[in-house]
Amino acid sequence: MARFILLRRQVVIGVLIVLLTGGIAVATFGKSAPVREQKVSSVTESSYPVNVSSQLLPKNNNNTDDYFVDYRIERETKRSRQIELLREIAAMSSTSESTRKQAQEEVINLMQKTEKEARIENLLRARGFRDAAVAIEEQGITVVVPEKVSPEVNTTVVALVYHSIGLAQEQVLVLGRE
């Protein structure tokens, strides 16, 4: 009987983790807005869904500088909430050891993702871009730069991403805010 109760708690906590991360994903990626995109030529709609970049779309903001600042603030706020929820789950006395470990691993993954995004944004600025916004997801990476995306700009960004974190060209979507 005690084993059944423990198993039931593990299932409930696991479901909570899935619902929380799913809810955050829906809140993050469920939004859509019109945007002009220039995609990497080897990326197809079926291999890299357009809604992955929807978190990088403008919110009625014509000022490019404000866009990048606002995006980073919003991204950091959402990540902080995710990490806080996962830490709360890990700290609960009723949380099983496997669930606690899973929550802690997810916190580490989110922190590593944040570090990689910041590193790429800083490298792009060091290469002469005024600013950049980066979103790393399971399917690949979306990079928004403030200028029009020419083939040269696309090549520069893709090469920088490859050398920085090892993602291939097919996994990189470069968008320009003209």
Beta strands, then each sheet from edge to edge (+ up, - down):
strand 1: 133-137
strand 2: 140-145
strand 3: 172-176
sheet 1: 1+ 2- 3-
end
